[in-house]
């Protein structure tokens, strides 16, 4: 994956970075928010895109 399209997802509860993904930053301007499983909290939590 190219580094300029990479994004990180951070858990909103424990503040740890758990997931990496990519997006087209020209088409999607706002930050993504997904409900994903956090292995540190051991439950599904909201994950927000970070820099």
C-alpha positions in Angstrom: 0.0 0.0 0.0 1.2 3.5 -0.7 1.8 5.6 2.3 -0.2 8.6 1.1 -3.5 6.6 1.1 -2.9 4.9 4.4 -5.1 5.8 7.4 -5.1 4.5 11.0 -8.1 3.7 13.1 -7.9 4.4 16.8 -10.3 2.9 19.5 -12.3 5.7 21.1 -12.3 3.9 24.5 -8.6 2.8 25.0 -7.0 5.1 22.5 -4.9 2.4 20.9 -4.3 2.1 17.1 -5.7 -1.3 16.0 -6.4 -1.1 12.3 -4.9 0.2 9.1 -6.7 0.9 5.9 -6.7 3.1 2.9 -9.0 5.6 1.3 -9.2 7.9 -1.7 -8.6 11.3 0.0 -9.7 13.2 -3.1 -13.2 11.7 -3.0 -13.7 11.3 0.7 -12.8 14.5 2.7 -14.3 13.7 6.1 -12.8 11.3 8.6 -14.1 7.8 8.7 -15.8 6.2 11.8 -16.3 2.5 11.9 -17.5 0.1 14.6 -14.7 -2.5 14.9 -13.5 -5.1 17.4 -10.9 -4.0 19.8 -8.7 -6.8 21.1 -7.6 -4.7 24.1 -11.1 -3.8 25.2 -12.4 -7.2 24.1 -15.6 -5.7 22.6 -16.8 -3.9 19.5 -16.2 -0.1 19.9 -16.2 2.9 17.6 -12.9 3.4 15.8 -12.1 6.8 14.4 -9.6 7.7 11.7 -6.4 9.4 13.0 -3.6 11.2 11.2 
